[in-house]
Amino acid sequence: MQEIKRRSNLCPCGRYHMLDKIAYDYVTALRKQGANIAKIKYELSEKVKKYSEIDKEKLRELIQKWLTRLQQKLKKVGKVGGQLFYTVIQS
């Protein structure tokens, strides 16, 4: 059974665990003050060129999930800089 898992190269935490980590890292990188947004977006696009369409769609969903969570968190905290960040992400 373990040999099958090794051959299929599945993450033991779930099928989309690595995509979720990529999405989280992407959103947190954008969140940093002074982040080069164009460079971050370009690097992600280069990274996912080899992914299947299903994985790309799932990654879009996960990025949206993290952006939504961040937006909710910012509303709770009410940071001025955070609100500015959210407007940058939306544009």
Phi, psi and omega in degrees: 000317180294328179295323178296317178297319180294320181292322181276350175058042178272145177282134180294342180276351180137161185297321185255018182299315181291324176295322178295320178294319178298317180297316180296315179298322179297312182293319179291327177294320178294331184288334182298140180293134180080016181291142176275092188298318181298318180294318180295317179295319179297315180298320178294318180297323177292323182292324186263006179302325184276353182284155176287164180297325179296316179293322178296318179295318179295322178296319176301317178297318181292322177297317178298321178300312182292324177295320179294316178298320179295318179298316179296321179295319180293324178295323179291317183282319178075033180285138178292314179297324179294320178295322177298318178301316183297321179292328177294318181295321183290333182278000000 
